[in-house]
Amino acid sequence: MSQQALKDELRALIAEIIECDESAVGDDKPLRELGVDSMQAIEIITDVEKRYKVKVEESEYKLFTTLASVATLLESKLAARG
């Protein structure tokens, strides 16, 4: 999967959870600025784990700050998995 395709999927997932238009979810826009609260952040993490069959460690939660950071973390986990 290309990086852009991954970002597009994540953008749609985040937009659905926070109930906003996908265009509002910019690559480097902080998720907090979009109104993502702690419960929604956990929902995003849980959905990413289920959809991509990866495990996000609690220590990695702090990396879920922007769409780009989520995509980077997910790319590394998918690459490590093979």
VEXDREN-2710 file (C-alpha; in Angstrom, 1 decimal):
% VEXDREN-2710
k/r/px/py/pz
1/MET/0.0/0.0/0.0
2/SER/1.4/3.4/-0.9
3/GLN/1.9/6.1/1.7
4/GLN/-0.8/8.2/0.2
5/ALA/-3.3/5.4/0.1
6/LEU/-2.5/4.7/3.8
7/LYS/-3.0/8.4/4.7
8/ASP/-6.3/8.5/2.7
9/GLU/-7.6/5.5/4.7
10/LEU/-6.5/7.0/8.0
11/ARG/-7.9/10.4/7.1
12/ALA/-11.3/8.8/6.4
13/LEU/-11.1/6.8/9.7
14/ILE/-10.3/9.9/11.7
15/ALA/-12.9/12.0/10.0
16/GLU/-15.6/9.4/10.7
17/ILE/-14.7/9.2/14.4
18/ILE/-14.6/12.9/15.0
19/GLU/-17.5/13.5/12.6
20/CYS/-15.9/16.1/10.4
21/ASP/-15.2/16.4/6.7
22/GLU/-12.1/14.5/5.5
23/SER/-10.7/17.8/4.1
24/ALA/-10.3/19.1/7.6
25/VAL/-7.9/16.4/8.5
26/GLY/-4.6/17.8/7.2
27/ASP/-1.4/15.7/7.2
28/ASP/0.3/17.9/9.8
29/LYS/-2.7/19.5/11.6
30/PRO/-2.7/18.5/15.2
31/LEU/-5.5/16.1/16.0
32/ARG/-6.2/18.1/19.2
33/GLU/-6.9/21.2/17.0
34/LEU/-9.6/19.1/15.3
35/GLY/-11.2/18.5/18.7
36/VAL/-9.9/14.9/19.2
37/ASP/-10.4/14.2/22.9
38/SER/-8.8/11.3/24.8
39/MET/-11.7/8.9/24.2
40/GLN/-11.7/9.6/20.5
41/ALA/-7.9/9.1/20.5
42/ILE/-8.4/5.7/22.0
43/GLU/-11.1/4.9/19.5
44/ILE/-8.7/5.8/16.6
45/ILE/-5.9/3.6/18.1
46/THR/-8.3/0.7/18.6
47/ASP/-9.6/1.0/15.0
48/VAL/-6.1/1.2/13.6
49/GLU/-5.2/-1.9/15.6
50/LYS/-8.2/-3.8/14.3
51/ARG/-8.1/-2.7/10.7
52/TYR/-4.4/-3.2/10.2
53/LYS/-3.9/-6.1/12.6
54/VAL/-1.1/-4.3/14.6
55/LYS/-0.5/-3.7/18.2
56/VAL/0.0/-0.1/19.3
57/GLU/1.9/0.0/22.6
58/GLU/0.8/2.4/25.3
59/SER/4.2/4.1/25.0
60/GLU/3.4/4.9/21.4
61/TYR/0.1/6.6/22.1
62/LYS/1.9/9.9/22.4
63/LEU/2.9/9.6/18.7
64/PHE/-0.8/9.9/17.6
65/THR/-0.6/13.7/17.2
66/THR/-1.2/14.2/13.5
67/LEU/-2.3/12.2/10.5
68/ALA/1.3/12.1/9.3
69/SER/2.6/10.8/12.6
70/VAL/-0.1/8.1/12.7
71/ALA/0.8/7.1/9.2
72/THR/4.5/7.0/9.9
73/LEU/4.0/4.8/13.0
74/LEU/1.7/2.5/11.1
75/GLU/4.0/2.2/8.1
76/SER/6.8/1.1/10.4
77/LYS/4.6/-1.5/12.1
78/LEU/3.4/-2.9/8.7
79/ALA/7.0/-3.0/7.4
80/ALA/8.2/-4.8/10.5
81/ARG/5.4/-7.4/10.1
82/GLY/6.4/-8.0/6.5
END
